[in-house]
Amino acid sequence: MSLVVTAPSAWAQAADFDSTRNKLEMAMQGATRTPAETARDEIERQPVATLEFFGFREDMRVLELVPGAGWYTKILAPTLRGSGKLYVAIGTDTVAERVLNQPGFDEVEVLNLPEGMTLRELEPFNFEVEDLDMVLTFRNLHNMNAESRMHLNDAIFDSLRPGGLYGVIDHTRRHLEPGNRENGRRLDPVLVIKETQAAGFELVDFSDLHASVADDLTLEVGNEMVTGRTDRFTLLFRKP
């Protein structure tokens, strides 16, 4: 396994993030966002800084995986509207029912998994979309076993254009610690790097944006002592 970090992509090096930043900040003021969602902006999730680190730009074609209730979708979709494109895939029922029927979200496209396939039981598949600029997933890989992550990484790789970017955030598990009741929703970041490189990706960079010294990695992520404040790894990969 190689952990060599490659040089940042051209997009990640782009000097002018101002226009994208402005659109992101406008999206964060959107009427569809709830007080509970906005309360998590700066203390916990830092979406502008996170997306800037990932090299996100307003004119990209972006796939968000496992959007849940749409916390990031509500920021990504308005920012990309008009000059870019947002796709969502895997676990999209809630976001489709609660968000995508709202004004301003009509350009978001749902990519469906093959019939009978779920996040926890993926087989070889593809998203039936090509030349994406970016794929993003936030705190989702821990819900999958190694085989499902392998099939997901292969599908992501095939969906991206050469030079396309893949951004990952998840709850940190201590390196090489065996799975147990408390760490079941955490992942070893070294394992994630190894698995993602095995699919053909290069590791571009990592960030401590979501690191937390208050989390000693021993508690279940839903424990009230750490929920919303877990240590999270932030990794950026690129398709060569």
C-alpha positions, 0 to 999 in steps of 0.5 A: 500500500502506498500512502504517498500524497500526490500534487493537488489537482488543477481544480483544487489549486484554482485561485478563485473560489470567491464566486463559488463561496458566495453561492455556497453562502447564499445556499446556506441561507436557503428557506428549505434549511431548518434551524437544526441544520443551520446550527451545525454549520460552523461548529460541526460541519464547516461546509464551505471550508470542507468543499473548498478543500475538496476542490468543489466549484459551482460549474462541476458535475457532482454526485452526492452519495447517500444524501440522507435527509439532504443536509448537504443536498440543500447546499450543493443543489442551489450552488450548482444550479444553472452552471453545474449539475447535482446527482444523488444516489443510494438511500435517496428516498428521504431526500426525494420526498422532503427536498427534491420536490421543493422549488429550486431542486428540480434539476437534481437527478436521482441515480437508482441502484439496480433492483434489489441492491442496497447500501449494505449489500452491493454487487458489481454495478455502475451509476450509468453516468460518466465524466463526473467531476466530483463524487462526495460521501459524508459519514456513510462508508462505515455502514458498509462491509469491505466487499460493498465498499469495493464495489462502490469504489469501482462504480465511483471510479468508472463514473468519474472523468480522468482527473475527477475528484472523490471526497470522503469524510467518516468517523475515525476508528483507531488504526488496526483496532478490531471491530467491537460494539463501540466502534462499529460505526467508525472506520480506520482511515488507513483502511479506507485509503488502502481500499480506495487506492486498490480501486485505482485512485490516487490520494491527493490530500487529507485535512484535519478540518473535522479532527476532534481532540475531545474524541478519544475514539473509544465511544460509539458515535451516537453516545451523547459525550461525542455525538456531533463532535466525533473525530472524523477523517477527511480524505481527497482522492483523484482518478488518474 
